[in-house]
């Protein structure tokens, strides 16, 4: 499962310029690496202005997969999002399997502020990270928590965001906040912080505090 090449990484990050407090770029399995059928998605890309927050999710697809099966899990979620939900592409910007492998989700450039479809009302200026599995009662593996920290340290760092801080996002409308409401959220939040849902599961949600600390440490804060 190949990661992005050095040339691809440099091309994607070049437009951002040099900024402090950016964590090391983690290995990210490309869409090609997990077998995404690029004919399924819409051809064009949609971007927001920046990335002010990361929303953590669980896929609620079960935990009994092996990590070698994760690409097939991603392909099934991708097909569901496009064919059943009618979305333009895979909903999440990134995915993480239970072994801590990080995957490119929605197409458009892993370093760019790609508009996702992960947290209704708060997709603008945010990124969505889905952990494959269900973590309402199951404890997330340490590898998962560490992977979220590595990914957010890099991705949020590209846009100058401190993982320990809070930020304000304007709701686009959802079942927790009315459209137009300015909401103060943790820079690393759970799906349930912006929408009435169990996601990302209580056991994963309880790890977000430690994740914020670890992510900031990786940024050198």
Protein Blocks (a to p, Z undefined) as FASTA:
>chain_A
ZZddfklmmmmmmmnopaehiacddddddfklnopafklpcfbdcddfbdfbdcdddehn
ojkbcfklmmmmmmmmmmmmmmmnopabdfbfbdcdfkopacdfbehijkbccdddfbgh
ilgopacdddeddfklbccdfklmmmmmmmmmmmmmmnopafkbccddddebiakbcghi
acdddfbacfklmoccfbeojklmmmmmmmmmmmmmmnoZZ
